[in-house]
Amino acid sequence: MELNDYLKIAKRNWLTIVATALLGLLMAGAASLIIKPSYVAETKLFVAIQGSGSITELQQGNTFSQARVRSYVETVGTPAVLQPAIDRLGLDLTPAELQEKVSAGADLNTVIITISVNDSSAVTAAAIAQAVGSSLIEVVDKLERPSTEGLSPVKLSVVTPAIAPVAPSAPNTRLYLLVGLVGGAGLGIGIAVLRTTLDTRVRGEHDVRRLSQAPVLGGIAYDSEAAKNTLLTQVHPQSPRAESFRQIRTNLQFAQVGHDSKALLVTSSLPGEGKTTTATNLAIALAQAGQSVVLVDADLRRPRVDDYLGLDRNAGLTTALVGAADVNELLQPWGEDELFVLTSGQIPPNPSELLGSDAMKRLIFGLESAFDAVIIDAPPLLPVTDAAVLAQQVGGVVLVIGSSKVKFAELEKSLRALEMVDADLLGVVLNLLPTRP
């Protein structure tokens, strides 16, 4: 994926990313409160050689001091140094337990020893550091003294006394919060990328392009009011929804250039993608442009056109196909323009056979000779074969794709079904598009 794809994923899943970032921040804050604060106190000792002070002795003493510093650092953790500090402060600790609190070190090429003590009490940490430093001075003096009466050639002096720290060294609340925030946001981004990778739903034109190069005739954004105001005549003429159908009408006219047949089949892969509303509003849009249009409800399993337009369904397409009445007697005018509707009629037990019959062919041919445009609302492609059967009898097919309603495998199967019957796919209409990408 490219950077632009990741930006789209982040924009689409911003709520998840924000939620995980806040969760990480909350967990980091809770950890900062749960973890018992600890304080670190330090004391620094300077290692010097006692001599006459000549240049030669000073050089030799400096080299000797640096060589001995590492040994003194190791001596800090021994019972010989720690036990006197325990006795002096009256601590209820063993040398091994105190050793876990005490650390010592020295920078390279220096004669400075740093003793650090970590404790839950700032005052106790400073007291232990001071006591351990004093104990080390005494132990080194005894170890380096050549005899009980002689003087030690090495002298350790406190150059930085230990003081009680004002703020705890741990937990570092700011660092915890920063790590929690960044970690939570990173987790959210990872979840978003994984969800997008595993998501097989078709969401927009980019996804359609992965399966088909069919022209996208237009897109219709999701509208929460569409369930109440389904028809194009029920919304403002300058509304985005009305403009979307006018754009589809225009693009469809270009797509039909060179086609002799005026019959257009509107279908989808699955129920609920909006094929019936698209077919109905497309017929209204064509009629508003001055064309004479007939809308045929050929969904003989779940007819809905009569519900949307408020028409009678008792006599319609099936009535004409069985020869019970002439089609001209069954057409119902609707609206102020030249729009006529042929409702489904009674639901038959054999829809596929009726739609694939010679009577259906003759009916479509007759309507084409009488109207400028014939819009046929067909059943979905995947549940039944009705649409595939009808697709062989019309001049072109428009496939409605409901955003997030159909999966890649289902769309691919629908496209394959149309190819198998040599249907002329004029284009696709993307429906239920999110208002924000």
N, C-alpha and C positions, 0 to 999 in steps of 0.2 A: 504494500500500500504506500501511496505517496503522502507527503505532508498534508496536502489538502484533504485527503481521506481521514487522517487522524484528527484534523480540526473539525471535520463534520461529525466524527464519532464523539468528540468531546462536547460539541454543541448539542448533539442529540441526547447525550447521557450526562448532561451537566448536573442534574439533580442527584444522580448516583455518586458522581465525583465529589460534590459538595457534602453529601451525607457521610461518605466514608472519611473525608477530610475532617469533618466535625467529630466523627466517632474517634478517629485517631487522636485528635486534640483532647477529647474528653478522657480517653484512656490514659494519655500521657499526664494529664492533670491529676487523675486519680492515683497514678503510680507515684507522682511527686508527693502526694499527701500521705500515701501508705508507707513509702520508704522512710525509715528513721533517719533523720539528718545526722551527718558525721562531720567532724571538724578536724582540720590538719594544722598542727603547730610545728614549727621548725626552729632548730638552733644550729648555728654554724660554729665550727671549731677550726682554729688555725694551727697548723703543725709547724713548729720552728725547731732549729738546732741551736743548742746553747754552746757558744764557743767564744773565742777571743774577738772575733769580728773581723779578722783579716779577709782580704779578697779571696784568697785561696780557700780558706775555711768556709766562707759564705757560699762559694760555688759548690764545694763538696757537700756542704750541709743541705743546700737546695736539692741536689741530686739525691742525697740520702733520704730527705723528707718525702720526695715524690715516690721513691721506691717503697717507703714504709706505709704510705697513706692507704694503699689497698689492703694491707694487713690490718690496719686499724679499723677500716670499714667493716671487715669481716668480724672483727672482735666485738663490734657493737651488739651483735645478735647472740653472744655467748652468755651463759649464766653468770660468769665472772663479772660482767658489766650489768646485767639486768637484775640479778638478785639484790645487790646493794640498793638499786633504785626502788625495788619493791619494798624493801625494809624501811627505807627512808620515808616513803610516802604511805606506808601501811596499806598497800594494795592487797586485795584478796585474789591474787593471781599467781600462777606459776610462771617461771621464766619462759616456758614454751608458749603459754597463753599471751604473755606480754610481747613475745617476739613477733606474733601475728599483727600487733599494732605498730611495731617499730620498724622503720626501714632507714638505711643509711647509704650514702653514695658520695662520690667525689668526681668532679669534672677532670677530664684528661689534662695533664700538665699543670695541675694546680695542687696546692697543699691545703685546700679547704675541704673539710668534711661536713656534710649536711646530714643532720639527724632529723627525721620526720616521724611524727606520731599521729595516728588516726584514732579518734575516740568520739563517742557520742556526746561528750561534754567538752566544750571549748577550754574551760579552766583545767580540767584533768589532762587534756592533751598537752597543754603548755607545761603543766607541772611535770608530767612524765618526760617530755623532751628535755626539760632543764635538768631533771634528776639523772637521766641516762647520759647526758653530756658531761655532767660532773663526775659520774661514776666512770666514764671512759677516760677522763683526764687522770683519775687516780689509778686506774688499772694500768694504763700505758706508762705512768710514772714508775710503778712497781716493776713492770716487765722490762723496761729499758734501763733501770738503775743497775749498775754493775755490782754493787754491794749494798748492804743495808746502810752503810755510812756514806757512800758516794752519792754523787748527784747524777740524775738521769740526763743523758745528752739530748733528749727530746723533750720538748715542752709543748703541751696543747693548751690553747687559750680560747675562751669564748669570745667570739667577735660579734655574734648576733644572738642576743638572748632570746629565748622563746617567749612569745606573748600569746595571750588567748585570742584566737581569731574572732572577728566580729560576725562574719557570715559563714555558713556551712559550706564545705567543699562539695558535698553531695547531699541530696540530689541537686543537679543543676537544672532548676525548673525551666529556665528559658530554653536550654538545649533539649530537654525532654519535650517541651511543647512544640519546638521547631521540628524535631524528628517525628513526633506524632502527627503533625499537620502534613508534612511532606510525605511521610509513609502512608497516611490515610488517603491522600490525594493520589499517590502512586498506585495504591491498591484499587481505588475507584477507576482509574484509567485502565488498569489491567483487566478489571471486570468488564468495563465497557468494550474494550478491544476483543476480549474473549467472547462476550455475548454477541457482538457484531459478526465475529468470525463463524460462530456456531448458528447464527440466525439465518434461516433459509427463506425468510419471507421476502417477497418482492415489495420494495418500498418506493421506488421511483424510476425515472428514465434510465439512470445508470445501471440499475439491476436488469431492466428490460433488455438493454443493449447486450448483456451477457448471453442472451438466448436468441434474440431476433434483431434483424435490421429493419423491421417493419416501421414505417413512419409513425411518429407520435403525433396524432391529430390534435391533441390538446390535453390539458390537465384541469381537473375540477377539485378545488380545495374542499376539505371537510368543513361542513357547516352544521353546527348544532341545531340550527333552525330548519334545516332541510327536511326533517321528519314531519314538521308541521306545514311548512311551505314548500312542498315538493316541486310544484310546477314553475316553469319559467315566468308565467304570467302573475305569479304570487309574490315575486320579488321586484325590487326597484330595477327599472330598465338599465340603469348605469351601475348596478351592483357588480362585484367581481364574479359572482356566479352566473349572472346573465351574460357578461362579457365572455366568460369561458365557453359557453355554448355557441355564441356567435363566432368565436374563433374556430371552434370545431366545425361549424357549418362551412366556414370559408375554406378551411384546409381540406375538408371532405370534397368540396367542389373541384379543387385542384387535383385531388387523388383520383377522382372519377373521370378525368379528362381521357378520352380515348375508349371509354367503356360504353357499349351500346345499351346494356341493361340499366334500367332505372331502379331496380330492386336492390335494396340494401338490407343485409341481415345484421342484427345487433345481438351479440351473445357475450358470455363470459365463461370462465373456467368453473366457478362454483356459485352457488346461490349467495346472495348478500353482497355482491360486488357492485351493484347499482346499474345493471344492464337495462332494467325496465325504465327507471327514471331517466337514464341517458337516452334511450330510444324515444321516449315520450317527449322529452324536452327538445331533442334534436328535430323531431317532427314539427313541434311548435315553432322552433327557430326558422326552419325552412318555410313554413307557412307565413311567418311574419315577413320573410324576404320576398313575398309575392308569388311563391310557387303553390301549385295545387298538390297537396300531399295526402296520402292515405297511410294511416298507421294500422298495422295488422298485429293483433295479439296472437302469436303462434305458440305461446307457451301453454300448451294444452294440459299441463300438469299442475302448475301453480299460476294461473292467470292473475295479473294485477292491474292491467291498463284500465279496466273498467272502474276499479276502486279509485285510482288516481284522478280519472276524468269524470267520475260520477255518472257513468253510462250503464245501460242495461246489458247484461251478459247472457241472458237466456237464449238469444238467437244471435249467431255470429259465424265465425269461420267454420266450425264443425257443421253448422246447419247448411252452409253452402257446399261443403265437400261431400256431404251425403245426398245432395240434390234436393233437399227439402224446400229450398227457396233460392231465388236468384240473388247473386251477390250485391247487385245494385239496390235491392230492397233491404239489405242488411246493413248498409253503410250508414253510420250515424254522424251527422255534422257536429262539429265542436268549435266553439269560439267564434270570433268575428272574421277570421281569415278562412281561406279555402283548405281547411283541415277536416278530413273525414276519418272515422275510426271504424275498423272492423274488429269487434271484440271476439273473444275466443269461442263463445257459445258454450253449449253443454260439454263437460269434460268427458271424453270418450275412453273406452277401455284399451284402445289401440292407437295411441297418438303417433307413434313412429310410422305405422303403415299409412295413416291418413296423410301425414306431412310428406311422405315419399311417393304419394300416388300421382297418377296422371291428372287427376282432378285438381290437385294443388298446383301442378305446372300450368294448367290452363287458367286457373284463377290468377296466378301471378302475372302471366302474360296479358290477361285481360286488364288487370289493374295498371300495368305498365303502359298500356295503350291509352288509358283514360286519365292518368295523372302524371305530373312532372316528376314526382318522387314517390317511391313505395318503401316505407320503413317497416321492417318485420322484427318484432320482438320475439326472439327464440329462447328456448330453455338453455341452461348452462351445458357446456360441452362434456364435462366429466361424468356427471351422474347418469345421463342418458344419451342416446345416440341421435335424438331429434334434431339438434342443431347441425350435426355433421350431415345428416340426410338433407336438410334444407339448404345447406351451404352449396350443394351441387346445382341448385335451381335458381340461384340469384347471381347478380352481376358482381357483388363484392360483399366482404364481411368486415365488420368493425368489432374488434375484441376489446371489451371493457375489462380493465384490470384494477381491482380494488387494492389500494395501497395497504400493505400489512395483512391483507385478507387471504392472499394466495401465496403458495410456496413455489420455489424454483422448479421443483419436480412436477408440480401440478400444472404450472404454466407451460413447461416444456412438453408435457403430455397433451395439452390442449393444442399447442402449435403443431405437434406431430399429427394429431387427429385431423386438423384442417389440411395439412399437406397430403395426407393419404387420400383425401377426396378431391384433391386438386382445387381447393377453394382459393379464391383470389382475396387475400388479406390486404385490404386497402390501408389499414393502419390500426393503431391501438389508442384507446382513450384511458388516461390514468385518472382514476376516481379516488375520492376520499384522501387526497393528498394532505399531509400535515401543513398547517399554516406557516410553521417555522421548520426549516430543514434540520 
